[in-house]
Amino acid sequence: MDKLIAFCGLDCAGCEAYIATRVNDEAAKQALLAKWRVEYDSPDMPAEAVTCDGCAGEGRHGGYCSFCEVRACASARGVRNCAHCGEYETCETLQGFIVNIPSAQANLASIRAAM
């Protein structure tokens, strides 16, 4: 499976919501919604939270995307993802997010190294 790197470095292609949305699997989305409601202690989480076309795309954005400061900043700056931003190494918003997500950090570092 090809990677689909979000602004923050997460791989949307590996996200359960993205996968279920892409194949239009409503049963998988409902199961994921039930799981996330428990995992995130959010019993009122709406069904839209598990409908996502990927962070950087123009389509539907589920989960945390609509509240994500990293996504809002990168989108406003018009960068493909944060690895392409001139403030990548000094951005407190990004660094505060990826410090606890080694896979996202590694994805962005790999992109930076290839530039």
HELIX and SHEET records of a PDB file:
HELIX    1   1 CYS A   12  GLY A   14  5                                   3    
HELIX    2   2 GLU A   16  ARG A   22  1                                   7    
HELIX    3   3 GLU A   26  GLU A   39  1                                  14    
HELIX    4   4 ALA A   47  VAL A   50  5                                   4    
HELIX    5   5 CYS A   65  PHE A   67  5                                   3    
HELIX    6   6 GLU A   69  ARG A   77  1                                   9    
HELIX    7   7 CYS A   82  HIS A   84  5                                   3    
HELIX    8   8 TYR A   88  THR A   90  5                                   3    
HELIX    9   9 GLU A   92  ILE A   98  1                                   7    
HELIX   10  10 PRO A  102  ALA A  114  1                                  13    
END                                                                             
